[in-house]
Amino acid sequence: MTVVECVPNFSEGRRPEVVDEIVAGIAAVPGVQVLDRQSDATHNRSVITFAGPGEAVAEAAFGGVAAAARLIDLNLHEGAHPRFGAADVVPFVPLKDDDMAACVGLARELGARVAGELGIPVYFYEEAARSERRRNLAVVREGGFEGLREAIGRDAGRAPDEGPPRVHPKAGAVAIGARAALVAYNVDLETDDLALAKSIATAIRERDGGLPCLKAIGLALDDGVQVSMNLTDHRVTSMAAAYAAVAERAAAAGVAVRRSEVVGLLPEAALVGIAREALRATGLTQAQVLESRILDLVLAGGAEGAAP
């Protein structure tokens, strides 16, 4: 049995009753466990994390997408975070590296079903992409809901991978993919200077010559600005390295960091990596984490013989 994680992002972070109904659509599938939910009113976005057997997770993802399409109207949606769909992104994440192919299969099957049953255009990204250009989510989502609404029927390059060549009138489109675990990490600055946040994001992100495996954008918040980041491989660029890069450039402009936050769940190995850096404990490994060793025993069935 292949156990996978799914981390869909929905374009609703201000109406908890709507998020409750979306989560209910996910949790209703037997075998699926909802692990985490986080909503942000400024971004107007919610991130739901759940896991279980692959086919059950795909069924739960469909339930979440269907609920979002019924409850969210992007024509009325405003928020700081880029989006082009009510269910904006739906990534499948393997818990073991050799399960990536299974996650690609789940993404493709879900995409065909969402397009066929809900009439929502689907774009595959990352490992599920059908072309190299569409591996990058930023390229897929370029222009947001409003931009895609104008371009999808006129520009052959914006044609969906599945579904009609037009946005759903309320739910827009959806990006469905398969990817390795990433860390969503934000750093808020003590300023309302959006140009500064954007310039820092440009300087530190990989595509503009910055830190490898780091994506970043600058966003305006109600009480300041934020450098919003995705670390696509925490082993290459850690949260500590990302924080230091933002803080250093902000300090050079005379601006302090207000706080930072992790969005959703993150791999235990990411925290071990931070401890290794901070403590200069070069030999520290995940195998030295007590809970990790106990979990290994449980998954291997070794806990059955343990003393009560």
C-alpha positions as CSV (number, residue, x, y, z in Angstrom):
1,M,0.0,0.0,0.0
2,T,1.3,3.4,-1.0
3,V,0.8,6.1,1.6
4,V,1.0,9.7,0.3
5,E,0.4,13.2,1.5
6,C,-1.7,15.8,-0.2
7,V,-1.4,19.6,0.5
8,P,-4.1,21.5,-1.4
9,N,-4.2,25.3,-1.1
10,F,-7.7,26.9,-1.3
11,S,-8.5,30.5,-2.1
12,E,-10.4,31.1,1.2
13,G,-9.0,32.2,4.5
14,R,-11.6,34.6,5.9
15,R,-14.8,32.4,6.2
16,P,-14.1,29.5,8.6
17,E,-17.4,27.9,7.8
18,V,-16.4,27.5,4.2
19,V,-13.1,26.0,5.2
20,D,-14.9,23.7,7.6
21,E,-17.1,22.4,4.7
22,I,-14.1,21.9,2.4
23,V,-12.3,20.0,5.2
24,A,-15.4,17.9,5.8
25,G,-15.4,16.9,2.1
26,I,-11.8,15.7,2.5
27,A,-12.2,14.0,5.9
28,A,-15.3,12.1,4.7
29,V,-13.2,9.5,2.8
30,P,-12.4,6.4,4.9
31,G,-8.7,5.9,5.5
32,V,-7.8,9.6,5.1
33,Q,-6.4,11.5,8.1
34,V,-6.5,15.3,8.1
35,L,-3.2,16.3,9.7
36,D,-3.3,20.1,9.7
37,R,-5.2,23.1,8.5
38,Q,-4.0,26.7,8.4
39,S,-5.9,29.8,7.2
40,D,-4.6,33.3,6.6
41,A,-7.0,36.2,6.3
42,T,-4.5,38.5,4.6
43,H,-3.5,35.9,2.0
44,N,-7.2,34.8,2.0
45,R,-5.9,31.3,1.6
46,S,-6.1,28.0,3.5
47,V,-3.6,25.1,3.4
48,I,-5.0,21.6,4.3
49,T,-2.7,18.7,4.9
50,F,-3.9,15.1,4.8
51,A,-2.5,11.6,4.2
52,G,-3.5,8.0,3.6
53,P,-3.6,5.3,0.9
54,G,-3.0,6.8,-2.5
55,E,-6.5,6.1,-4.0
56,A,-8.3,7.3,-0.9
57,V,-6.2,10.5,-0.8
58,A,-7.1,11.2,-4.5
59,E,-10.8,10.7,-3.7
60,A,-10.5,13.1,-0.7
61,A,-8.7,15.6,-2.9
62,F,-11.6,15.5,-5.4
63,G,-14.0,16.1,-2.5
64,G,-12.1,19.2,-1.5
65,V,-11.9,20.5,-5.0
66,A,-15.6,20.0,-5.6
67,A,-16.5,21.7,-2.3
68,A,-14.3,24.7,-3.1
69,A,-15.9,25.0,-6.6
70,R,-19.3,25.1,-5.0
71,L,-18.5,27.5,-2.2
72,I,-15.9,30.0,-3.6
73,D,-16.4,32.6,-6.2
74,L,-13.1,34.1,-7.5
75,N,-14.9,37.0,-9.0
76,L,-15.4,38.2,-5.4
77,H,-12.1,37.0,-4.0
78,E,-9.3,39.4,-2.9
79,G,-6.1,38.5,-1.1
80,A,-2.4,39.1,-1.1
81,H,-1.4,35.6,-2.5
82,P,-1.4,34.9,-6.2
83,R,-4.2,32.5,-7.3
84,F,-6.1,31.3,-10.3
85,G,-8.4,28.8,-8.8
86,A,-10.8,28.2,-5.9
87,A,-8.8,25.0,-5.3
88,D,-5.6,26.7,-6.5
89,V,-3.0,24.0,-6.2
90,V,-3.3,20.3,-5.3
91,P,0.1,18.6,-4.9
92,F,0.6,14.9,-4.1
93,V,3.7,14.3,-2.1
94,P,5.4,10.9,-1.7
95,L,6.5,9.8,1.8
96,K,9.1,7.6,0.1
97,D,11.2,8.8,-2.8
98,D,10.4,5.8,-4.9
99,D,6.6,6.5,-4.7
100,M,6.9,9.7,-6.9
101,A,5.7,7.8,-10.0
102,A,2.6,6.7,-8.1
103,C,1.9,10.4,-7.1
104,V,2.2,11.4,-10.8
105,G,-0.4,8.8,-11.6
106,L,-2.7,10.1,-8.9
107,A,-2.3,13.7,-10.1
108,R,-3.1,12.7,-13.7
109,E,-6.2,10.7,-12.7
110,L,-7.5,13.4,-10.5
111,G,-7.0,16.0,-13.2
112,A,-9.0,14.0,-15.7
113,R,-11.8,13.6,-13.2
114,V,-11.9,17.3,-12.1
115,A,-12.0,18.4,-15.8
116,G,-14.6,15.8,-16.8
117,E,-17.0,16.0,-13.8
118,L,-16.5,19.6,-12.6
119,G,-15.7,21.4,-15.9
120,I,-12.6,23.0,-14.4
121,P,-9.5,23.4,-16.6
122,V,-6.5,21.5,-15.2
123,Y,-2.8,22.3,-15.5
124,F,-0.3,19.7,-14.4
125,Y,2.9,20.9,-12.8
126,E,6.2,19.8,-11.2
127,E,6.8,16.0,-11.7
128,A,3.3,15.6,-13.2
129,A,3.9,18.3,-15.9
130,R,3.5,17.2,-19.5
131,S,6.0,19.8,-20.7
132,E,9.2,21.2,-19.1
133,R,7.9,24.7,-19.2
134,R,4.9,23.8,-17.0
135,R,7.0,22.3,-14.2
136,N,7.2,25.7,-12.6
137,L,4.0,26.7,-10.8
138,A,4.6,30.4,-11.2
139,V,4.6,30.0,-15.0
140,V,1.4,27.9,-14.9
141,R,-0.4,30.5,-12.7
142,E,0.9,33.6,-14.5
143,G,-1.6,36.4,-14.6
144,G,-3.9,34.8,-12.0
145,F,-7.6,34.2,-12.5
146,E,-8.2,37.4,-14.3
147,G,-5.3,37.1,-16.6
148,L,-6.0,33.4,-17.5
149,R,-9.7,34.3,-18.1
150,E,-8.6,36.6,-21.0
151,A,-5.8,34.4,-22.3
152,I,-7.0,30.8,-22.1
153,G,-9.0,30.8,-25.3
154,R,-6.7,33.0,-27.4
155,D,-3.2,31.9,-26.5
156,A,-2.4,28.3,-27.4
157,G,0.4,28.3,-24.8
158,R,-2.2,28.8,-22.1
159,A,-4.4,25.9,-23.2
160,P,-5.1,23.5,-20.2
161,D,-3.8,19.9,-20.0
162,E,-7.3,18.7,-19.3
163,G,-10.7,20.3,-19.6
164,P,-12.3,23.1,-21.5
165,P,-10.3,26.1,-23.0
166,R,-12.1,28.5,-20.7
167,V,-12.0,29.2,-17.0
168,H,-14.8,27.9,-14.7
169,P,-17.0,31.0,-14.2
170,K,-16.5,30.9,-10.4
171,A,-13.8,28.3,-9.6
172,G,-11.3,29.4,-12.3
173,A,-8.7,26.7,-12.9
174,V,-6.6,24.3,-10.8
175,A,-2.9,23.2,-10.8
176,I,-2.5,19.6,-9.9
177,G,0.9,18.1,-9.4
178,A,3.4,15.7,-7.8
179,R,6.4,17.1,-5.9
180,A,8.8,16.4,-3.1
181,A,8.1,17.8,0.3
182,L,8.8,21.5,0.5
183,V,8.8,24.0,3.3
184,A,6.5,27.1,3.0
185,Y,8.2,29.8,5.0
186,N,7.4,33.5,5.4
187,V,9.4,36.4,6.9
188,D,7.5,39.6,7.9
189,L,9.3,42.9,8.0
190,E,8.8,46.0,10.2
191,T,7.9,48.2,7.3
192,D,5.2,48.9,4.8
193,D,7.8,49.2,2.0
194,L,6.5,46.7,-0.6
195,A,9.3,47.6,-3.0
196,L,11.8,46.5,-0.4
197,A,10.1,43.1,0.1
198,K,9.9,42.5,-3.6
199,S,13.6,43.5,-4.1
200,I,14.7,41.1,-1.4
201,A,12.6,38.3,-2.9
202,T,14.2,38.9,-6.3
203,A,17.7,39.0,-4.8
204,I,17.4,35.7,-2.9
205,R,15.3,33.5,-5.2
206,E,17.0,30.9,-7.4
207,R,15.5,32.0,-10.7
208,D,17.2,35.4,-10.4
209,G,20.6,34.1,-9.3
210,G,19.9,33.8,-5.5
211,L,19.8,30.8,-3.3
212,P,19.3,27.4,-4.9
213,C,16.0,25.6,-4.4
214,L,14.3,28.8,-3.1
215,K,11.3,30.5,-4.6
216,A,10.2,33.9,-3.2
217,I,7.8,36.8,-3.7
218,G,7.2,40.0,-1.9
219,L,3.6,40.6,-0.5
220,A,1.8,43.4,1.2
221,L,0.1,42.6,4.5
222,D,-2.4,44.6,6.6
223,D,0.4,45.6,9.0
224,G,3.5,45.5,6.9
225,V,5.2,43.4,4.2
226,Q,6.3,39.9,3.8
227,V,8.9,37.8,1.9
228,S,6.9,34.6,1.2
229,M,9.1,31.6,0.3
230,N,9.0,28.0,-0.8
231,L,12.1,25.9,0.0
232,T,11.8,23.2,-2.6
233,D,14.8,21.2,-1.0
234,H,15.5,22.1,2.6
235,R,18.7,20.1,2.4
236,V,20.1,22.6,-0.1
237,T,18.7,25.8,1.3
238,S,17.5,25.6,4.9
239,M,15.0,27.9,6.7
240,A,17.9,29.3,8.7
241,A,19.8,30.2,5.5
242,A,16.6,31.7,4.0
243,Y,15.9,33.8,7.1
244,A,19.5,35.0,7.2
245,A,19.3,36.1,3.6
246,V,16.2,38.1,4.2
247,A,17.3,39.6,7.5
248,E,20.7,40.7,6.1
249,R,19.2,42.5,3.2
250,A,16.4,44.1,5.4
251,A,19.0,45.3,7.9
252,A,21.0,46.9,5.1
253,A,17.9,49.0,4.4
254,G,17.5,49.8,8.1
255,V,14.6,47.4,8.6
256,A,14.1,44.8,11.2
257,V,12.4,41.4,11.0
258,R,9.1,41.3,12.8
259,R,8.6,37.5,12.8
260,S,8.7,34.4,10.7
261,E,6.3,31.6,10.2
262,V,6.1,28.1,8.8
263,V,2.9,27.4,6.8
264,G,1.5,23.9,7.1
265,L,3.7,20.9,8.1
266,L,7.4,20.4,7.4
267,P,9.7,17.4,7.4
268,E,11.4,16.5,10.7
269,A,14.7,16.4,8.8
270,A,14.3,20.2,8.1
271,L,14.4,20.9,11.8
272,V,17.3,18.5,12.3
273,G,19.1,20.4,9.6
274,I,18.5,23.7,11.4
275,A,19.7,22.3,14.7
276,R,22.8,21.0,13.0
277,E,23.6,24.5,11.6
278,A,22.8,26.5,14.8
279,L,24.7,24.2,17.1
280,R,27.5,23.3,14.7
281,A,26.6,19.7,15.4
282,T,27.8,18.3,12.1
283,G,27.2,14.7,13.1
284,L,23.6,15.2,14.2
285,T,21.2,13.0,12.3
286,Q,17.5,12.3,12.3
287,A,18.2,8.9,13.8
288,Q,19.1,10.7,17.0
289,V,15.5,12.0,17.4
290,L,13.6,9.9,19.9
291,E,10.2,10.2,18.3
292,S,11.7,9.4,14.9
293,R,13.2,6.2,16.1
294,I,9.9,5.1,17.8
295,L,8.0,5.8,14.6
296,D,10.4,3.7,12.6
297,L,9.7,0.8,15.0
298,V,6.0,1.3,14.7
299,L,6.1,1.4,10.9
300,A,8.3,-1.7,10.8
301,G,6.0,-3.5,13.3
302,G,8.8,-3.7,15.8
303,A,6.8,-2.0,18.5
304,E,4.6,-5.1,18.9
305,G,7.3,-6.8,20.8
306,A,8.1,-3.9,23.1
307,A,7.4,-4.1,26.8
308,P,4.1,-2.6,27.9
